[in-house]
Amino acid sequence: MHKVVKNIKYAVITVSDSRYNLLISREVENNLEMKNKIKSINDESGSLLTRELNADLYTIVPDNKEMIKGIVEHIVDHFDVDCIVLTGGTGISKRDNTVEALKDIIEKELDGFKVIFQQMSYEEVGLSAMLSRAMAGIYKDKIIYAIPGSVNACKTALKIIKKETGHILGHLGR
């Protein structure tokens, strides 16, 4: 029997070109305008995950394979987190690079997460669930989840993440 880790430290990363472009926009003239612009970035999924997981870190990156890998590696190397949840970039368009980025660094894939997530999604949205390339894996003893960017998909994934992350960490000997 493995222990279940409590008090999990989470990081949330939203993968989105449009939100990242708003974040780095050079159209602002002073710091007050920048602060208001950041507040106006509408990231419902990132906000939901950050709130529900009581995440210690939150950031936005574009749909760029190298930047996705870079931010995950940076967070793992420089911050005390147990789990990183990425939302967005898991679809089938040419700009969806989250899965490819993570497959470059993941040491062990947790195939069951995708199966369970797709089954739950199928019950909610039908055959459209097959368009999701959600995944999970282990990287340097951290759990990494990649889930779609829709709020409903995040709510579905949270049911799994909240229930199983502590159990998985226990298997990792944390």
GUNU-591855 format. One record per residue (C-alpha): residue number from 1; residue in one letter; x, y, z. Coordinates in Angstrom, 3 decimals, m for minus. Layout:
<site><seq>NUM</seq><type>a</type><east>X</east><north>Y</north><up>Z</up></site>
...
REM end
This chain:
<site><seq>1</seq><type>m</type><east>0.000</east><north>0.000</north><up>0.000</up></site>
<site><seq>2</seq><type>h</type><east>1.436</east><north>3.350</north><up>m1.026</up></site>
<site><seq>3</seq><type>k</type><east>0.867</east><north>6.507</north><up>0.937</up></site>
<site><seq>4</seq><type>v</type><east>m1.280</east><north>9.266</north><up>m0.498</up></site>
<site><seq>5</seq><type>v</type><east>0.512</east><north>12.610</north><up>m0.624</up></site>
<site><seq>6</seq><type>k</type><east>m1.440</east><north>15.541</north><up>0.786</up></site>
<site><seq>7</seq><type>n</type><east>m0.790</east><north>19.284</north><up>0.355</up></site>
<site><seq>8</seq><type>i</type><east>0.171</east><north>18.950</north><up>m3.296</up></site>
<site><seq>9</seq><type>k</type><east>1.878</east><north>21.973</north><up>m4.838</up></site>
<site><seq>10</seq><type>y</type><east>0.528</east><north>22.734</north><up>m8.311</up></site>
<site><seq>11</seq><type>a</type><east>1.540</east><north>24.939</north><up>m11.217</up></site>
<site><seq>12</seq><type>v</type><east>m0.869</east><north>25.824</north><up>m14.027</up></site>
<site><seq>13</seq><type>i</type><east>0.201</east><north>26.741</north><up>m17.547</up></site>
<site><seq>14</seq><type>t</type><east>m2.215</east><north>28.025</north><up>m20.165</up></site>
<site><seq>15</seq><type>v</type><east>m1.047</east><north>27.326</north><up>m23.709</up></site>
<site><seq>16</seq><type>s</type><east>m2.574</east><north>29.942</north><up>m25.998</up></site>
<site><seq>17</seq><type>d</type><east>m1.193</east><north>32.146</north><up>m28.757</up></site>
<site><seq>18</seq><type>s</type><east>m3.919</east><north>34.756</north><up>m28.380</up></site>
<site><seq>19</seq><type>r</type><east>m3.650</east><north>35.092</north><up>m24.600</up></site>
<site><seq>20</seq><type>y</type><east>0.138</east><north>35.152</north><up>m24.742</up></site>
<site><seq>21</seq><type>n</type><east>0.006</east><north>37.877</north><up>m27.400</up></site>
<site><seq>22</seq><type>l</type><east>m2.228</east><north>39.952</north><up>m25.134</up></site>
<site><seq>23</seq><type>l</type><east>0.201</east><north>39.414</north><up>m22.275</up></site>
<site><seq>24</seq><type>i</type><east>3.194</east><north>40.721</north><up>m24.218</up></site>
<site><seq>25</seq><type>s</type><east>1.355</east><north>43.406</north><up>m26.144</up></site>
<site><seq>26</seq><type>r</type><east>3.437</east><north>46.539</north><up>m26.685</up></site>
<site><seq>27</seq><type>e</type><east>0.407</east><north>48.733</north><up>m27.170</up></site>
<site><seq>28</seq><type>v</type><east>0.383</east><north>49.883</north><up>m23.556</up></site>
<site><seq>29</seq><type>e</type><east>1.876</east><north>53.220</north><up>m22.618</up></site>
<site><seq>30</seq><type>n</type><east>2.511</east><north>52.812</north><up>m18.900</up></site>
<site><seq>31</seq><type>n</type><east>2.494</east><north>50.310</north><up>m16.048</up></site>
<site><seq>32</seq><type>l</type><east>m1.083</east><north>51.075</north><up>m14.949</up></site>
<site><seq>33</seq><type>e</type><east>m2.352</east><north>50.228</north><up>m18.417</up></site>
<site><seq>34</seq><type>m</type><east>m0.255</east><north>47.041</north><up>m18.402</up></site>
<site><seq>35</seq><type>k</type><east>m1.756</east><north>45.922</north><up>m15.086</up></site>
<site><seq>36</seq><type>n</type><east>m5.270</east><north>46.536</north><up>m16.424</up></site>
<site><seq>37</seq><type>k</type><east>m4.443</east><north>44.682</north><up>m19.645</up></site>
<site><seq>38</seq><type>i</type><east>m3.211</east><north>41.639</north><up>m17.718</up></site>
<site><seq>39</seq><type>k</type><east>m6.402</east><north>41.642</north><up>m15.662</up></site>
<site><seq>40</seq><type>s</type><east>m8.422</east><north>41.755</north><up>m18.873</up></site>
<site><seq>41</seq><type>i</type><east>m6.862</east><north>38.590</north><up>m20.332</up></site>
<site><seq>42</seq><type>n</type><east>m9.799</east><north>36.238</north><up>m20.340</up></site>
<site><seq>43</seq><type>d</type><east>m8.409</east><north>32.870</north><up>m19.295</up></site>
<site><seq>44</seq><type>e</type><east>m11.348</east><north>31.063</north><up>m17.751</up></site>
<site><seq>45</seq><type>s</type><east>m9.704</east><north>27.642</north><up>m17.881</up></site>
<site><seq>46</seq><type>g</type><east>m6.423</east><north>28.816</north><up>m16.348</up></site>
<site><seq>47</seq><type>s</type><east>m8.317</east><north>30.721</north><up>m13.674</up></site>
<site><seq>48</seq><type>l</type><east>m10.528</east><north>27.719</north><up>m12.894</up></site>
<site><seq>49</seq><type>l</type><east>m7.566</east><north>25.362</north><up>m12.567</up></site>
<site><seq>50</seq><type>t</type><east>m5.531</east><north>27.827</north><up>m10.497</up></site>
<site><seq>51</seq><type>r</type><east>m8.444</east><north>28.367</north><up>m8.120</up></site>
<site><seq>52</seq><type>e</type><east>m9.569</east><north>24.728</north><up>m7.844</up></site>
<site><seq>53</seq><type>l</type><east>m6.045</east><north>23.385</north><up>m7.338</up></site>
<site><seq>54</seq><type>n</type><east>m4.944</east><north>26.303</north><up>m5.173</up></site>
<site><seq>55</seq><type>a</type><east>m1.957</east><north>26.515</north><up>m7.516</up></site>
<site><seq>56</seq><type>d</type><east>1.216</east><north>28.239</north><up>m6.385</up></site>
<site><seq>57</seq><type>l</type><east>2.220</east><north>29.197</north><up>m9.942</up></site>
<site><seq>58</seq><type>y</type><east>0.350</east><north>30.294</north><up>m13.039</up></site>
<site><seq>59</seq><type>t</type><east>1.631</east><north>31.439</north><up>m16.406</up></site>
<site><seq>60</seq><type>i</type><east>0.737</east><north>31.664</north><up>m20.080</up></site>
<site><seq>61</seq><type>v</type><east>2.863</east><north>30.467</north><up>m23.019</up></site>
<site><seq>62</seq><type>p</type><east>2.173</east><north>30.433</north><up>m26.753</up></site>
<site><seq>63</seq><type>d</type><east>1.566</east><north>27.289</north><up>m28.809</up></site>
<site><seq>64</seq><type>n</type><east>5.296</east><north>26.950</north><up>m29.410</up></site>
<site><seq>65</seq><type>k</type><east>6.865</east><north>23.553</north><up>m28.812</up></site>
<site><seq>66</seq><type>e</type><east>10.197</east><north>24.849</north><up>m27.520</up></site>
<site><seq>67</seq><type>m</type><east>8.593</east><north>27.424</north><up>m25.221</up></site>
<site><seq>68</seq><type>i</type><east>6.227</east><north>24.807</north><up>m23.787</up></site>
<site><seq>69</seq><type>k</type><east>9.144</east><north>22.462</north><up>m23.048</up></site>
<site><seq>70</seq><type>g</type><east>11.177</east><north>25.375</north><up>m21.706</up></site>
<site><seq>71</seq><type>i</type><east>8.559</east><north>26.586</north><up>m19.230</up></site>
<site><seq>72</seq><type>v</type><east>7.898</east><north>23.072</north><up>m17.927</up></site>
<site><seq>73</seq><type>e</type><east>11.629</east><north>22.449</north><up>m17.472</up></site>
<site><seq>74</seq><type>h</type><east>12.087</east><north>25.863</north><up>m15.847</up></site>
<site><seq>75</seq><type>i</type><east>9.262</east><north>25.333</north><up>m13.363</up></site>
<site><seq>76</seq><type>v</type><east>10.490</east><north>21.833</north><up>m12.466</up></site>
<site><seq>77</seq><type>d</type><east>14.079</east><north>23.046</north><up>m12.019</up></site>
<site><seq>78</seq><type>h</type><east>13.398</east><north>26.286</north><up>m10.139</up></site>
<site><seq>79</seq><type>f</type><east>10.156</east><north>25.919</north><up>m8.173</up></site>
<site><seq>80</seq><type>d</type><east>8.929</east><north>23.575</north><up>m5.484</up></site>
<site><seq>81</seq><type>v</type><east>5.941</east><north>21.975</north><up>m7.230</up></site>
<site><seq>82</seq><type>d</type><east>4.675</east><north>18.405</north><up>m7.369</up></site>
<site><seq>83</seq><type>c</type><east>2.415</east><north>18.673</north><up>m10.389</up></site>
<site><seq>84</seq><type>i</type><east>2.055</east><north>20.853</north><up>m13.488</up></site>
<site><seq>85</seq><type>v</type><east>m1.249</east><north>21.104</north><up>m15.312</up></site>
<site><seq>86</seq><type>l</type><east>m1.178</east><north>22.507</north><up>m18.849</up></site>
<site><seq>87</seq><type>t</type><east>m4.433</east><north>23.564</north><up>m20.462</up></site>
<site><seq>88</seq><type>g</type><east>m4.679</east><north>24.126</north><up>m24.200</up></site>
<site><seq>89</seq><type>g</type><east>m2.763</east><north>23.003</north><up>m27.246</up></site>
<site><seq>90</seq><type>t</type><east>m4.028</east><north>19.402</north><up>m27.119</up></site>
<site><seq>91</seq><type>g</type><east>m6.248</east><north>19.508</north><up>m30.196</up></site>
<site><seq>92</seq><type>i</type><east>m5.507</east><north>18.596</north><up>m33.797</up></site>
<site><seq>93</seq><type>s</type><east>m4.721</east><north>21.924</north><up>m35.426</up></site>
<site><seq>94</seq><type>k</type><east>m1.215</east><north>22.645</north><up>m36.730</up></site>
<site><seq>95</seq><type>r</type><east>m0.611</east><north>25.051</north><up>m33.831</up></site>
<site><seq>96</seq><type>d</type><east>m1.489</east><north>22.469</north><up>m31.150</up></site>
<site><seq>97</seq><type>n</type><east>1.955</east><north>21.480</north><up>m29.843</up></site>
<site><seq>98</seq><type>t</type><east>1.516</east><north>20.676</north><up>m26.166</up></site>
<site><seq>99</seq><type>v</type><east>1.498</east><north>16.894</north><up>m26.543</up></site>
<site><seq>100</seq><type>e</type><east>4.505</east><north>16.882</north><up>m28.874</up></site>
<site><seq>101</seq><type>a</type><east>6.452</east><north>19.143</north><up>m26.505</up></site>
<site><seq>102</seq><type>l</type><east>5.724</east><north>16.970</north><up>m23.502</up></site>
<site><seq>103</seq><type>k</type><east>6.495</east><north>13.718</north><up>m25.308</up></site>
<site><seq>104</seq><type>d</type><east>10.012</east><north>15.090</north><up>m25.834</up></site>
<site><seq>105</seq><type>i</type><east>10.609</east><north>15.322</north><up>m22.077</up></site>
<site><seq>106</seq><type>i</type><east>8.202</east><north>12.919</north><up>m20.336</up></site>
<site><seq>107</seq><type>e</type><east>10.052</east><north>9.948</north><up>m18.856</up></site>
<site><seq>108</seq><type>k</type><east>6.990</east><north>7.734</north><up>m18.323</up></site>
<site><seq>109</seq><type>e</type><east>3.580</east><north>8.283</north><up>m19.856</up></site>
<site><seq>110</seq><type>l</type><east>0.465</east><north>7.550</north><up>m17.803</up></site>
<site><seq>111</seq><type>d</type><east>m1.641</east><north>6.107</north><up>m20.621</up></site>
<site><seq>112</seq><type>g</type><east>m4.575</east><north>5.414</north><up>m18.306</up></site>
<site><seq>113</seq><type>f</type><east>m5.211</east><north>9.122</north><up>m17.798</up></site>
<site><seq>114</seq><type>k</type><east>m5.978</east><north>9.598</north><up>m21.486</up></site>
<site><seq>115</seq><type>v</type><east>m8.256</east><north>6.563</north><up>m21.566</up></site>
<site><seq>116</seq><type>i</type><east>m10.212</east><north>7.603</north><up>m18.485</up></site>
<site><seq>117</seq><type>f</type><east>m10.386</east><north>11.255</north><up>m19.546</up></site>
<site><seq>118</seq><type>q</type><east>m11.674</east><north>10.315</north><up>m22.998</up></site>
<site><seq>119</seq><type>q</type><east>m14.280</east><north>7.965</north><up>m21.523</up></site>
<site><seq>120</seq><type>m</type><east>m15.541</east><north>10.686</north><up>m19.189</up></site>
<site><seq>121</seq><type>s</type><east>m15.501</east><north>13.195</north><up>m22.051</up></site>
<site><seq>122</seq><type>y</type><east>m17.390</east><north>10.773</north><up>m24.296</up></site>
<site><seq>123</seq><type>e</type><east>m20.144</east><north>10.575</north><up>m21.672</up></site>
<site><seq>124</seq><type>e</type><east>m20.365</east><north>14.385</north><up>m21.744</up></site>
<site><seq>125</seq><type>v</type><east>m19.785</east><north>15.359</north><up>m25.402</up></site>
<site><seq>126</seq><type>g</type><east>m20.090</east><north>12.169</north><up>m27.414</up></site>
<site><seq>127</seq><type>l</type><east>m17.800</east><north>11.292</north><up>m30.284</up></site>
<site><seq>128</seq><type>s</type><east>m16.093</east><north>14.704</north><up>m30.210</up></site>
<site><seq>129</seq><type>a</type><east>m14.093</east><north>13.290</north><up>m27.292</up></site>
<site><seq>130</seq><type>m</type><east>m11.821</east><north>11.583</north><up>m29.822</up></site>
<site><seq>131</seq><type>l</type><east>m10.441</east><north>14.994</north><up>m30.841</up></site>
<site><seq>132</seq><type>s</type><east>m8.754</east><north>15.411</north><up>m27.455</up></site>
<site><seq>133</seq><type>r</type><east>m5.135</east><north>14.377</north><up>m27.127</up></site>
<site><seq>134</seq><type>a</type><east>m5.061</east><north>14.794</north><up>m23.362</up></site>
<site><seq>135</seq><type>m</type><east>m2.128</east><north>13.082</north><up>m21.699</up></site>
<site><seq>136</seq><type>a</type><east>m0.258</east><north>12.685</north><up>m18.443</up></site>
<site><seq>137</seq><type>g</type><east>3.217</east><north>11.591</north><up>m17.524</up></site>
<site><seq>138</seq><type>i</type><east>6.132</east><north>11.760</north><up>m15.149</up></site>
<site><seq>139</seq><type>y</type><east>9.055</east><north>14.141</north><up>m15.543</up></site>
<site><seq>140</seq><type>k</type><east>11.756</east><north>14.328</north><up>m12.850</up></site>
<site><seq>141</seq><type>d</type><east>9.356</east><north>12.832</north><up>m10.274</up></site>
<site><seq>142</seq><type>k</type><east>6.705</east><north>15.453</north><up>m11.065</up></site>
<site><seq>143</seq><type>i</type><east>3.307</east><north>14.691</north><up>m12.551</up></site>
<site><seq>144</seq><type>i</type><east>2.497</east><north>16.556</north><up>m15.750</up></site>
<site><seq>145</seq><type>y</type><east>m1.055</east><north>16.705</north><up>m17.114</up></site>
<site><seq>146</seq><type>a</type><east>m1.976</east><north>18.162</north><up>m20.516</up></site>
<site><seq>147</seq><type>i</type><east>m5.678</east><north>18.806</north><up>m20.954</up></site>
<site><seq>148</seq><type>p</type><east>m7.844</east><north>20.662</north><up>m23.459</up></site>
<site><seq>149</seq><type>g</type><east>m8.404</east><north>24.374</north><up>m23.066</up></site>
<site><seq>150</seq><type>s</type><east>m12.185</east><north>24.361</north><up>m22.691</up></site>
<site><seq>151</seq><type>v</type><east>m13.670</east><north>25.043</north><up>m19.269</up></site>
<site><seq>152</seq><type>n</type><east>m15.784</east><north>21.877</north><up>m19.444</up></site>
<site><seq>153</seq><type>a</type><east>m12.731</east><north>19.750</north><up>m20.270</up></site>
<site><seq>154</seq><type>c</type><east>m10.897</east><north>21.298</north><up>m17.314</up></site>
<site><seq>155</seq><type>k</type><east>m13.811</east><north>20.478</north><up>m15.008</up></site>
<site><seq>156</seq><type>t</type><east>m13.757</east><north>16.881</north><up>m16.245</up></site>
<site><seq>157</seq><type>a</type><east>m9.988</east><north>16.585</north><up>m15.805</up></site>
<site><seq>158</seq><type>l</type><east>m10.155</east><north>18.095</north><up>m12.319</up></site>
<site><seq>159</seq><type>k</type><east>m12.245</east><north>15.124</north><up>m11.180</up></site>
<site><seq>160</seq><type>i</type><east>m9.302</east><north>12.865</north><up>m12.022</up></site>
<site><seq>161</seq><type>i</type><east>m6.482</east><north>15.214</north><up>m11.023</up></site>
<site><seq>162</seq><type>k</type><east>m7.875</east><north>16.009</north><up>m7.573</up></site>
<site><seq>163</seq><type>k</type><east>m8.580</east><north>12.371</north><up>m6.791</up></site>
<site><seq>164</seq><type>e</type><east>m5.459</east><north>10.651</north><up>m8.147</up></site>
<site><seq>165</seq><type>t</type><east>m2.492</east><north>13.037</north><up>m8.033</up></site>
<site><seq>166</seq><type>g</type><east>m1.717</east><north>12.308</north><up>m4.368</up></site>
<site><seq>167</seq><type>h</type><east>m1.950</east><north>8.579</north><up>m5.036</up></site>
<site><seq>168</seq><type>i</type><east>0.416</east><north>8.816</north><up>m8.026</up></site>
<site><seq>169</seq><type>l</type><east>2.880</east><north>10.887</north><up>m5.986</up></site>
<site><seq>170</seq><type>g</type><east>2.791</east><north>8.176</north><up>m3.324</up></site>
<site><seq>171</seq><type>h</type><east>3.864</east><north>5.634</north><up>m5.943</up></site>
<site><seq>172</seq><type>l</type><east>6.750</east><north>7.937</north><up>m6.829</up></site>
<site><seq>173</seq><type>g</type><east>7.904</east><north>7.749</north><up>m3.207</up></site>
<site><seq>174</seq><type>r</type><east>7.214</east><north>11.385</north><up>m2.431</up></site>
REM end
